[in-house]
Amino acid sequence: MEDEAQTVRDPMRIELSRSYEGLDGAFAELKFREPQARDFISSGLPVEMVPSEDGFDVRFKPEQMTRFLAKIAGRLPADIQMLSPNDWMAAAYACVPFFIPGARKPPSAPPSTSP
């Protein structure tokens, strides 16, 4: 449990698939600080928990998640909006443990559907 808590406290760095020219300058990674409750209050809760057969699914609220990512990365929302869909999703999934205790990043590849 201590290791899990420590992981959330440490700054989190997400390498992006390419460099972006943001309004605050070029960036090729996002470095997230640990969020505080005020970050959720000001940008809205960026996820919705939906019951499923496996327990629950996490669904992102794109507008709130974009504001949340910008806030904890110290970037402008317009910079986050420039990300490719893959980079945006990678950043969003990386932040799931911040607001869902015990949650882990999904696998990097979808499960195989072959028999």
Secondary structure as UniProt FT lines:
FT   HELIX           2..9
FT   STRAND          12..22
FT   TURN            23..24
FT   STRAND          25..32
FT   HELIX           37..43
FT   STRAND          47..52
FT   TURN            53..54
FT   STRAND          55..60
FT   HELIX           62..73
FT   HELIX           77..81
FT   HELIX           85..99
FT   TURN            101..102
//
